[in-house]
């Protein structure tokens, strides 16, 4: 996970405000929190002198780009498909008490987390307890992941 300073170092550092933020550091924080898109920084996108920085920024921000509305980030390179997150997810269990609830695996398509080709994938993310009106800070999937492949950003 990159830091705001790593992102800032690759931005123009002109504080031009084109992105809507007062400083490039503020924009770096906004990018890291998925509140903004790199394309909002016009100089990085359009000026040739920032081309190499743009490539590095794309690489740094790639894992974050996979995060969904809840901030769920799954590191495919770390996941080995143990399935702990699938069976511990309260929403998965509620949606499939006789499949996931008994450790048999999902029997319907209402799952938030599922294992496909030995890697966890997310779906139906709007059902996650971290999203919507009654959101709560559930971290069940993160706590049981032995390889730290799941995080919330």
C-alpha positions in Angstrom: 0.0 0.0 0.0 1.6 3.3 -1.0 1.8 6.2 1.3 0.6 9.8 0.6 4.2 10.9 0.4 5.1 8.3 -2.2 2.2 9.5 -4.4 3.0 13.2 -3.7 6.6 12.7 -4.9 5.3 11.7 -8.3 2.8 14.5 -8.7 3.9 17.9 -10.3 4.1 19.6 -6.8 2.8 22.9 -8.4 -0.3 23.2 -6.2 -2.1 24.4 -9.4 -5.6 23.4 -8.0 -6.8 22.0 -11.3 -7.7 18.8 -9.5 -9.9 20.7 -7.1 -7.6 20.4 -4.1 -5.6 23.2 -2.6 -2.3 21.3 -2.7 -0.7 18.4 -4.5 -0.4 16.7 -1.1 -4.1 17.0 -0.5 -4.7 15.4 -3.9 -2.3 12.6 -3.0 -4.4 11.8 0.1 -7.5 12.0 -2.0 -6.1 9.5 -4.5 -5.1 7.2 -1.7 -8.6 7.3 -0.2 -10.2 6.6 -3.6 -11.9 10.0 -3.5 -10.3 11.1 -6.7 -8.9 9.8 -10.0 -5.4 10.5 -11.4 -7.0 11.9 -14.5 -8.1 14.9 -12.4 -4.4 16.0 -12.3 -4.2 17.5 -15.8 -0.5 18.1 -15.9 0.3 14.5 -15.1 -2.0 13.3 -17.8 -1.2 15.8 -20.6 2.4 17.0 -20.1 5.2 14.8 -21.5 7.6 15.7 -18.8 5.4 13.7 -16.3 5.0 10.6 -18.5 7.4 8.5 -16.4 5.8 9.7 -13.2 2.3 8.8 -14.6 3.5 5.3 -15.3 4.8 5.0 -11.8 1.6 6.4 -10.3 -0.5 4.0 -12.3 1.6 1.1 -10.9 1.4 2.4 -7.4 -2.3 3.0 -7.5 -3.2 -0.2 -9.3 -4.0 -2.2 -6.2 -6.2 0.6 -4.9 -8.1 0.8 -8.1 -9.4 -2.7 -7.4 -11.0 -1.5 -4.1 -14.8 -1.3 -4.2 -17.2 1.1 -2.6 -16.5 -0.4 0.7 -12.8 0.0 0.4 -12.4 -3.8 0.1 -9.0 -4.6 -1.4 -8.1 -8.2 -2.3 -4.4 -8.9 -3.1 -4.6 -11.8 -5.6 -0.9 -12.4 -5.3 -1.3 -13.2 -1.6 -4.5 -15.2 -1.7 -4.2 -18.9 -1.9 -8.0 -19.7 -1.7 -8.3 -21.1 1.8 -11.9 -19.9 2.0 -11.8 -18.7 5.6 -13.2 -15.3 4.6 -16.1 -16.9 2.7 -17.3 -18.9 5.7 -16.8 -16.2 8.3 -18.6 -13.4 6.4 -21.8 -12.7 8.3 -23.6 -11.7 5.1 -22.5 -14.8 3.3 -23.8 -16.9 6.3 -27.1 -15.0 6.4 -27.6 -15.4 2.7 -26.7 -19.1 2.6 -27.0 -20.6 6.1 -27.1 -24.2 4.9 -24.2 -23.9 2.5 -21.7 -21.4 3.8 -23.1 -21.6 7.3 -22.2 -25.3 7.5 -18.9 -24.9 5.7 -20.1 -26.6 2.6 -19.5 -23.7 0.3 -21.9 -21.3 -1.4 -25.1 -22.7 -2.8 -26.4 -19.5 -4.4 -25.2 -16.3 -6.1 -25.8 -13.9 -3.2 -22.3 -14.2 -1.8 -20.1 -11.2 -1.2 -16.9 -13.3 -1.1 -16.4 -16.5 -3.1 -13.4 -18.6 -4.2 -12.8 -18.9 -7.9 -9.7 -20.5 -9.3 -8.0 -20.6 -5.8 -8.5 -16.8 -5.3 -11.1 -14.9 -3.4 -13.3 -12.6 -5.5 -15.9 -10.1 -4.4 -19.4 -9.8 -5.7 -22.7 -8.2 -4.5 -20.6 -5.7 -2.6 -23.6 -3.5 -2.0 -24.7 -6.2 0.5 -21.5 -5.8 2.6 -22.1 -4.6 6.1 -19.6 -1.8 5.5 -21.8 -0.3 2.8 -25.1 1.5 2.8 -27.2 3.2 5.4 -26.7 0.9 8.3 -23.0 0.4 7.7 -20.8 -1.0 10.5 -17.1 -1.6 10.7 -17.0 -5.3 10.1 -13.6 -6.8 9.6 -14.4 -10.5 9.9 -12.9 -11.4 6.6 -9.6 -9.5 7.3 -9.2 -11.1 10.7 -9.3 -14.7 9.5 -7.1 -14.2 6.4 -3.9 -16.1 7.2 -2.0 -14.5 4.3 -3.2 -10.9 4.8 -4.7 -10.9 1.3 -7.8 -8.9 2.3 -7.7 -5.3 3.7 -9.9 -2.3 3.8 -8.5 1.0 2.5 
